[in-house]
Amino acid sequence: MGRLFKDYLSGKIYTCSSCRAHLALHEDIVSKSFQGRTGRAYLFNNAINISVGPKEDRMLITGLHTVADIFCNCCQDVLGWKYLEAYEETQKYKEGKFIIEKARMVKEDG
């Protein structure tokens, strides 16, 4: 196993609740009105220090989407998922964006 490379953010940020690795900027929030597996979740334009799992079709509240689970690069906890494809036209804005569950992140003033 090689040396772990981590990126860092500054300002208002969200970090992994398990290991505090930086995940996303507050300004990259698209919406706070999403539902994850464990409760509320936020939709972000960008995320760092994550790895993306295999893609799968998943039936979500808003219809069928192709998604891939995302994991913290540092502790390997499941954080949420990445939207790869939305099949309904009204859901296309989610493509390429990231869901991070509120229970899996902590807001910090980095």
MIDOVO-418513 format. One line per field, with one value per atom (N, C-alpha, C, O, CB): residue number from 1; y, z, x. Coordinates in steps of 0.001 Angstrom, whole numbers. Each point is the difference from the previous one (the first is absolute). Glycine has a CB too. Layout:
# MIDOVO-418513
resi: c(NUM,...)
y: c(Y,...)
z: c(Z,...)
x: c(X,...)
# end
This chain:
# MIDOVO-418513
resi: c(1,1,1,1,1,2,2,2,2,2,3,3,3,3,3,4,4,4,4,4,5,5,5,5,5,6,6,6,6,6,7,7,7,7,7,8,8,8,8,8,9,9,9,9,9,10,10,10,10,10,11,11,11,11,11,12,12,12,12,12,13,13,13,13,13,14,14,14,14,14,15,15,15,15,15,16,16,16,16,16,17,17,17,17,17,18,18,18,18,18,19,19,19,19,19,20,20,20,20,20,21,21,21,21,21,22,22,22,22,22,23,23,23,23,23,24,24,24,24,24,25,25,25,25,25,26,26,26,26,26,27,27,27,27,27,28,28,28,28,28,29,29,29,29,29,30,30,30,30,30,31,31,31,31,31,32,32,32,32,32,33,33,33,33,33,34,34,34,34,34,35,35,35,35,35,36,36,36,36,36,37,37,37,37,37,38,38,38,38,38,39,39,39,39,39,40,40,40,40,40,41,41,41,41,41,42,42,42,42,42,43,43,43,43,43,44,44,44,44,44,45,45,45,45,45,46,46,46,46,46,47,47,47,47,47,48,48,48,48,48,49,49,49,49,49,50,50,50,50,50,51,51,51,51,51,52,52,52,52,52,53,53,53,53,53,54,54,54,54,54,55,55,55,55,55,56,56,56,56,56,57,57,57,57,57,58,58,58,58,58,59,59,59,59,59,60,60,60,60,60,61,61,61,61,61,62,62,62,62,62,63,63,63,63,63,64,64,64,64,64,65,65,65,65,65,66,66,66,66,66,67,67,67,67,67,68,68,68,68,68,69,69,69,69,69,70,70,70,70,70,71,71,71,71,71,72,72,72,72,72,73,73,73,73,73,74,74,74,74,74,75,75,75,75,75,76,76,76,76,76,77,77,77,77,77,78,78,78,78,78,79,79,79,79,79,80,80,80,80,80,81,81,81,81,81,82,82,82,82,82,83,83,83,83,83,84,84,84,84,84,85,85,85,85,85,86,86,86,86,86,87,87,87,87,87,88,88,88,88,88,89,89,89,89,89,90,90,90,90,90,91,91,91,91,91,92,92,92,92,92,93,93,93,93,93,94,94,94,94,94,95,95,95,95,95,96,96,96,96,96,97,97,97,97,97,98,98,98,98,98,99,99,99,99,99,100,100,100,100,100,101,101,101,101,101,102,102,102,102,102,103,103,103,103,103,104,104,104,104,104,105,105,105,105,105,106,106,106,106,106,107,107,107,107,107,108,108,108,108,108,109,109,109,109,109,110,110,110,110,110)
y: c(-1179,1179,1237,81,-1317,2189,1223,1018,-221,-195,1509,1088,701,256,41,12,644,1480,702,-2350,2118,1405,631,-457,-21,1522,682,1434,663,-2136,1943,1400,724,-613,41,1887,812,1217,546,-1327,1190,1165,1040,-311,-1113,2655,1038,713,5,290,298,660,-909,-883,2195,-1094,-861,-1306,-18,2017,-3083,-1288,-1085,168,524,-1808,-1206,-1083,-185,810,-1343,-1041,-1330,-33,1739,-2792,-1337,-78,411,-1427,502,-70,-1018,68,599,-1596,-1019,428,-184,-1520,2283,284,1469,375,-2672,3123,1441,373,1120,-900,-1123,345,1034,-105,-2213,3302,1025,-625,-810,2581,-1379,-578,1031,-228,-1523,2886,947,1386,160,-2023,2855,1386,299,-528,1197,181,421,663,-190,493,462,720,-932,431,1514,-3220,-972,-724,-895,606,661,-618,462,1197,-1310,-843,288,-8,852,-1875,45,-124,-759,-894,943,331,-710,-831,-473,2293,-1998,-635,-1416,-415,2662,-2986,-1359,-1024,298,499,-2001,-1107,-1066,-475,954,-846,-1079,-1283,-105,1765,-2633,-1283,138,-715,-466,2106,130,1283,324,-1662,2063,1255,1094,-264,-395,1887,1153,-71,-571,1930,-762,30,1292,619,-3143,2926,1207,-385,-984,2315,-543,-170,1033,1198,-2079,409,861,-34,-1022,628,1515,51,-779,-644,2870,-2171,-617,-691,354,1388,-2738,-666,-444,-334,-448,782,-426,-1108,-276,2586,-2929,-1072,-1136,-580,2268,-1988,-1091,-965,347,1164,-2718,-947,-400,7,-863,511,-316,-1494,-565,2871,-2937,-1432,-318,878,-1106,-1034,-400,628,245,-2392,2398,614,-1046,-1187,2899,-1236,-867,842,1192,-2776,965,667,-130,-1082,602,1612,1,793,1110,-1306,-386,704,876,-508,-1375,3179,965,674,-270,653,477,681,716,37,249,282,788,-806,576,1407,-3312,-831,-781,-38,1667,-2258,-841,849,895,-2736,1541,686,-1032,-1062,3159,-1788,-774,745,1168,-2096,247,610,-902,-1158,2334,-634,-777,486,1205,-1544,-580,390,698,-311,-1610,2872,678,-332,-124,2005,-2020,-409,1020,602,-3034,2627,838,-691,-1185,2140,-228,-564,-388,-870,2253,-742,-211,-1166,-852,3287,-2477,-1040,-1019,-983,2649,-1439,-902,-65,-881,-422,2212,39,397,811,-217,-1164,399,1358,160,-2595,3405,1362,312,800,-116,-1303,290,-589,-1148,3260,-1328,-487,1148,1165,-3131,1607,945,-334,-1164,1449,739,-180,-67,950,272,-2327,-148,295,604,-2296,1262,241,61,-793,-365,2099,120,-266,520,1161,-2478,-394,946,44,-2385,3094,965,1381,390,-1738,2066,1303,976,777,-1155,343,936,-308,812,-533,-1434,-407,102,-321,-1198,1951,63,916,-193,-251,1433,928,-713,545,1264,-3012,-751,-706,-366,52,124,-768,604,1199,-1886,-162,439,602,388,-5,-304,587,-1102,-1178,3196,-1610,-926,176,1122,-1119,-1104,-9,-426,-1053,522,1358,-390,68,1025,-160,-1961,-75,851,-2,-2301,3020,915,-738,552,892,-2679,-780,-405,-405,-430,939,-433,1159,-204,-1742,3174,1154,970,-19,-233,1098,1014,1338,80,-1779,2737,1341,629,-9,275,281,635,1322,204,-2458,3131,1248,-172,409,979,-2018,-346,1206,-87,-2066)
z: c(0,0,0,749,470,-2062,-111,1063,831,-3255,2371,933,-354,-1172,1522,657,-199,-323,728,842,-2652,-400,311,-504,-1326,2653,352,-492,37,1966,-2464,-355,1199,846,-3310,2527,1100,-551,-1043,2533,-764,-359,1101,1107,-2432,1017,1027,-43,-1025,873,1259,111,702,766,-2850,1822,574,-788,-1202,1955,-59,-671,723,1140,-1956,119,587,-18,-994,236,1883,146,326,419,350,-960,339,1511,772,-2755,2404,1431,725,1222,-1740,-202,630,136,1056,-1979,-151,13,-229,58,-875,560,-219,-1291,-121,2563,-3392,-1316,-648,112,-380,-401,-677,-1156,-756,1404,-775,-1041,-986,-1209,2832,-1120,-896,624,1217,-2178,96,423,224,-698,-571,2248,257,-1246,-298,2744,-3159,-1186,-1165,-965,1671,-630,-1052,245,-764,395,1423,257,-1054,-240,2720,-3101,-947,743,-236,-1674,2821,745,1305,73,-2229,3185,1279,186,1102,-130,-2029,84,-549,-566,383,341,-529,1114,1167,-3076,1534,930,-333,-1134,1415,695,-175,609,345,-335,126,608,1491,550,-2264,2372,1455,434,1187,-1000,-1111,346,-986,-1180,3574,-1907,-869,-671,532,933,-2649,-769,-793,-283,131,-205,-784,-1378,-157,2243,-3086,-1358,-233,180,-997,413,-235,-1471,-670,3033,-2856,-1349,-86,-1012,677,1399,0,1331,1018,-2623,1581,1224,-215,-1116,1696,512,-81,1019,856,-1628,665,901,51,1054,290,-2509,-99,-1096,-885,1702,-742,-1105,-402,818,-22,-2049,-567,-270,-649,-384,1539,-181,-1360,-854,3310,-2658,-1274,-210,953,-816,-1402,-293,79,-243,-1230,1820,62,-235,307,1298,-2143,-130,1335,582,-3088,2984,1304,-105,-532,1739,-695,38,1253,1121,-2381,1061,1095,51,-832,608,1188,169,-1280,-333,2773,-3158,-1200,-1290,-1088,2297,-1103,-1197,-140,915,-1992,-87,-273,-367,-841,82,1410,-255,-66,616,548,-1909,67,966,-217,-2177,3469,1051,338,-414,1329,-160,533,1423,237,-2553,3257,1375,65,-769,1637,60,212,1400,950,-2539,1688,1232,367,-881,367,1803,467,-360,286,1617,-2524,-368,1216,-85,-1975,3182,1178,872,384,-425,354,908,-688,620,1203,-3094,-818,394,-476,150,1182,341,-1234,-811,3216,-2539,-1062,396,1099,-1714,-281,275,-656,522,-333,-1314,-783,-1389,-145,1456,-2339,-1367,-979,316,261,-1765,-1107,-1041,-354,779,-916,-1088,-1320,-371,1669,-1995,-1295,-1146,-999,1999,-851,-1055,603,877,-2565,1214,371,-1250,-1073,2933,-1728,-1170,-285,-1124,1600,525,-209,-251,667,809,-2417,-395,1174,95,-2374,3167,1133,1040,891,-1265,271,968,-555,707,302,-2241,-663,717,-128,-2014,2893,703,1038,415,-772,782,1014,-568,751,467,-2523,-602,318,-173,-1654,2294,344,1393,409,-2797,3117,1342,1070,-299,-566,2110,1094,1132,430,-1037,1085,1219,1138,-62,-1204,2314,1220,1138,216,-1072,1566,1071,1191,386,-1149,1329,1102,1180,669,-1395,984,1114,-230,941,-486,-1696,-333,-133,-355,-795,1439,-134,1161,707,-3196,2660,1051,-644,-814,2598,-1431,-508,872,1227,-2132,266,725,-670,-1182,1905,39,-547,-200,836,293,-2281,-307,-292,-282,-574)
x: c(846,-846,887,973,-2820,1502,778,-368,-881,1066,501,-250,-1305,-274,2747,-3273,-1284,210,703,-1806,498,59,-1347,-1026,2733,-1720,-1235,29,1037,-1293,-893,-181,-602,-653,350,531,-511,-732,358,1520,-2910,-798,135,438,-2064,1250,-23,-1341,-683,3190,-2870,-1290,-992,387,80,-1749,-1035,-2,-265,-1153,1718,143,-785,-431,2688,-2428,-582,1067,703,-3060,2469,1009,-669,-1157,2844,-961,-477,-223,866,368,-2364,-300,881,131,-2478,2945,842,1451,605,-2125,2093,1443,344,1171,-833,-1335,154,729,498,-497,69,551,-930,-1222,2305,-511,-786,-773,536,1146,-2964,-856,-536,31,-648,124,-665,-47,91,-1464,1228,-176,-1480,-866,2939,-2346,-1371,-604,-1179,1735,248,-498,-346,-633,2017,-977,-329,-1315,-362,2784,-3144,-1306,-994,-160,639,-1140,-1076,-1325,-857,2166,-1478,-1247,238,842,-2153,544,21,-1260,-277,1687,-2166,-1322,-39,-1011,49,2038,36,-107,257,1126,-1762,-146,1038,68,-2542,3269,978,-504,-1177,3023,-976,-388,-277,-837,2206,-661,-109,-698,-3,2072,-2651,-667,346,235,-206,2,243,1362,952,-2425,1536,1246,60,-1026,1077,1165,225,509,723,-235,-874,491,1103,-217,-2043,3449,1157,415,-146,907,-244,573,1302,275,-1340,1873,1327,248,-593,1444,38,448,1447,399,-2774,3158,1402,246,-841,1562,432,417,-1015,-261,1498,-1801,-968,427,782,-2632,1327,123,-1406,-920,3193,-2427,-1308,-64,880,-1080,-854,-200,-599,-114,-177,-96,-590,-1380,-739,2014,-1601,-1295,-1103,219,895,-2309,-1178,-1245,-22,1182,-2177,-1290,-716,-70,-69,-396,-660,-1295,-20,2242,-3303,-1277,-6,14,-1225,1190,-9,-1368,-866,3369,-2684,-1288,-421,-1185,1681,473,-300,97,5,833,-762,25,1288,823,-2315,1659,1159,1215,-80,-1450,2658,1264,1117,-93,-729,1874,1234,904,322,-549,639,800,1173,49,-2073,2964,1118,244,83,971,-940,294,1346,909,-2270,1482,1284,506,-773,129,1961,660,1073,613,-1070,683,1095,1315,175,-1592,2337,1309,830,867,-920,-210,846,-478,801,-277,-1820,-511,-910,-407,563,-476,-817,-1475,-715,2761,-2521,-1422,-816,447,109,-1741,-926,-576,-530,-42,678,-465,-1337,-777,3143,-2635,-1196,158,419,-838,85,146,202,-244,-1176,1869,147,-1050,-186,2676,-3180,-960,764,689,-2507,1696,651,-952,388,1127,-2769,-988,-1390,-345,1802,-2247,-1408,-824,308,192,-1531,-787,-1160,-501,1130,-1058,-1076,609,958,-2535,1030,538,80,950,-1884,-49,-25,1081,246,-2696,3092,1023,1418,956,-2634,1835,1308,994,1209,-2378,683,893,871,1023,-2711,1305,744,1232,904,-3046,2185,1091,1364,218,-1769,2464,1339,130,1095,-769,-1428,16,31,-195,-1070,1511,243,-1002,-268,2672,-2953,-807,909,634,-2790,2219,705,-1016,-647,2921,-2397,-975,436,1169,-1812,-302,290,643,873,-2803,1506,543,1453,684,-2981,2777,1357,989,1161,-2172,538,888,-182,-1008,936,1080,10,343,920,-242,-1402,304,1073,-100,-2248,3376,1103,351,-273,1165,-295,516,1485,807,-2601,2160,1389,774,1195,-1873)
# end
